[in-house]
Every structure is written in structure tokens, then in C-alpha cells.
Amino acid sequence: MLHKVLFTLACLVLPVIWGVLVNWLFNLWQGRTAHKENDEPIFPDYQI
């Protein structure tokens, strides 16, 4: 019975930890690439 409870907890906790880790890594990666781009964003011109 204890093994089933531990397995269920692992199935619930491990995806949450994985999601937090991946979110943190992508935010870190996005922060690094934002510094490499120009400060002014380029907006498309839709005039005819």
C-alpha cells in the first residue's frame, strides 16, 4: 500500500517540478536573448 501512495505522489510531484524547472530555464534563456536584440522593437508598417 505504501508503494502505491509513494508512486502516486511521485506521479503528481515530478511533473510539477519538471514544469517549474523548464519555466525557469526558458525565462533565463529569454532574458539572455533580450539583451542581444536592439532596444527598440520593430513594428511592421501596414500602410498601402
C-alpha positions in Angstrom: 0.0 0.0 0.0 2.9 2.4 0.8 4.4 1.8 -2.6 1.2 2.8 -4.3 0.9 6.0 -2.3 4.6 6.9 -3.0 4.1 6.1 -6.7 1.0 8.4 -6.8 2.9 11.2 -5.0 5.8 10.8 -7.4 3.4 11.0 -10.4 2.0 14.2 -9.1 5.1 15.9 -7.8 7.6 15.1 -10.6 5.7 16.8 -13.4 5.2 19.9 -11.3 9.0 20.1 -10.5 9.7 19.5 -14.2 7.4 22.3 -15.2 8.9 24.8 -12.8 12.4 23.9 -13.9 11.6 24.2 -17.6 9.8 27.5 -17.0 12.8 28.9 -15.1 15.2 27.8 -17.9 13.1 29.4 -20.6 12.8 32.6 -18.6 16.6 32.6 -18.1 17.1 31.9 -21.8 14.7 34.6 -22.9 16.4 37.2 -20.6 19.7 36.5 -22.2 18.4 36.8 -25.8 16.6 40.0 -25.0 19.9 41.7 -24.2 21.3 40.8 -27.5 18.5 42.3 -29.6 18.1 46.0 -30.2 16.4 48.1 -27.6 13.7 49.4 -29.9 11.2 46.9 -31.1 10.5 46.8 -34.8 6.8 47.2 -35.7 5.5 46.3 -39.2 4.2 49.2 -41.3 0.8 48.3 -42.6 0.4 51.4 -44.9 -0.6 50.9 -48.5 
